[in-house]
Amino acid sequence: MPVRATRIHDHLAAGQLSDASDLIHQLKAAVGIYGFIPIYEAANQLDERVNNQQEGIVETAKDLIAICKRATSEAKPA
């Protein structure tokens, strides 16, 4: 998940909103199926900002990356 979120960020930073939007939708679908609600909500917030071309898109993408990293680090066996 962090890799996908990083790819989203990279597309957004490069101004490639369409490519980023496609990846956001894929991520939302995947995390929604598995019940990762905090990640889904962060991705949804980013999706709304991208669709409405609101300020703070890149920062919101960074938040999504951080949430994905926390989720994957917490899921690793001890």
SVG drawing of the C-alpha trace seen along z (x, -y; Angstrom):
<svg xmlns="http://www.w3.org/2000/svg" viewBox="-15 -26 24 39">
<polyline fill="none" stroke="black" stroke-width="0.4" points="0.0,0.0 2.7,-2.6 4.2,-2.0 0.8,-2.7 0.3,-5.8 3.7,-7.0 3.0,-6.5 -0.2,-8.6 1.8,-11.3 4.4,-11.3 1.7,-11.7 0.0,-14.5 3.4,-16.3 3.9,-16.1 0.5,-17.4 -0.8,-14.2 -4.2,-14.3 -5.9,-11.8 -3.2,-9.1 -3.4,-9.9 -7.1,-9.7 -7.0,-6.2 -4.6,-5.0 -6.7,-6.5 -9.8,-4.7 -7.9,-1.4 -6.6,-1.9 -10.1,-2.9 -11.6,0.3 -8.9,2.5 -8.9,1.1 -12.7,0.9 -13.0,4.6 -10.7,5.5 -12.2,3.1 -9.2,0.7 -11.6,-2.2 -8.9,-4.8 -7.1,-4.3 -10.3,-4.4 -11.3,-7.6 -7.9,-9.2 -8.0,-8.1 -11.6,-9.4 -10.6,-12.8 -7.7,-12.9 -10.1,-11.8 -12.4,-14.7 -9.6,-17.2 -8.3,-16.0 -11.8,-16.0 -12.5,-19.5 -8.9,-20.7 -8.8,-22.0 -5.7,-23.2 -3.6,-20.8 -3.7,-17.9 0.0,-17.0 -0.2,-17.3 -3.2,-15.1 -1.3,-12.5 1.5,-12.6 -1.1,-12.0 -2.3,-9.0 1.2,-7.6 1.8,-8.0 -1.5,-6.1 -0.6,-3.3 2.9,-3.0 1.4,-2.8 -1.1,-0.2 1.5,2.0 4.0,1.7 1.3,2.6 0.3,5.6 3.8,7.2 4.2,10.2 6.4,9.7"/>
</svg>
